Amino acid sequence: MSDAEAESLATRMRALGHPARLAALRMLARRDCCPCGDIVRELPLAQSTVSEHLKVLVAAGLVSARPDGQRTHYQIDAAEVRRLRGELDAFLGRLLPTPASGAEHD
């Protein structure tokens, strides 16, 4: 993994590192697209706080934002989430010995 790939992975993992952002992602996973106001109604946070969390998710590429008049609609970027999943699987897989090596660690 190159330094740039490691930095990209770390950025996206940091974006997942807050319970409010995970809650927003779970909500977005249940819907195609929704305005910030719908997310605010679901989370026990101020609108400005939710907006900041969404901004982090957008910057990480996990969520896309589409302006619609005075509202912004958000949705999960499915392709990017799948890519992240693959990268995490590959990265974590390299951290563990292969079953053929017989070297199991608890």
RADA-V931876 format. One record per run of one state. SS is the DSSP state (A for helix, B for strand, O for the rest). FROM is the first residue (numbers start at 1). LEN is the number of residues. Records with the same first field share a line. If there is no record, write none. Layout:
SS->FROM-LEN + FROM-LEN
This chain:
O->1-2 + 16-3 + 30-4 + 43-4 + 60-3 + 69-2 + 77-1 + 96-3 + 102-5
A->3-13 + 19-11 + 36-7 + 47-13 + 78-18 + 99-3
B->34-2 + 63-6 + 71-6
